[in-house]
């Protein structure tokens, strides 16, 4: 009888541990089982270099969502970024999205200027005003190899 009570106690303990691990996995992985509390928006960029799925989307310095995925629009030759924006966040028709760097060598994120137009973007809407990321290495190489001065001196002549 004592043997079965010890096995039962260990089994219950293992079950509780597995439930705790499953809960932490869902919470830390930002996985939602019962429903999603966000809506999709799309933004078209000429370059999404350095941006990753899961990168934050910020507005007014606060995180309002995450990058959900990428596709390519072959007709317009642009990258289409799917953004998942938290419910309750209002973004207007004239919003502007730009890809920024967190620090000098940090990760990329999408910054949204919400705009102030008359209409709101509906779920599945597209932000048309976008600005791609600044390529730091390209700027450094232009400065290091003197391309900046050459272009300026040609313009002054």
PyMOL commands that set and color helices and strands:
alter all, ss='L'
color gray80, all
select helices_A, chain A and resi 2-28+136-144+147-156
alter helices_A, ss='H'
color red, helices_A
select strands_A, chain A and resi 38-45+56-59+62-73+78-86+96-101+108-113+126-127+129-131
alter strands_A, ss='S'
color yellow, strands_A
deselect
rebuild
show_as cartoon
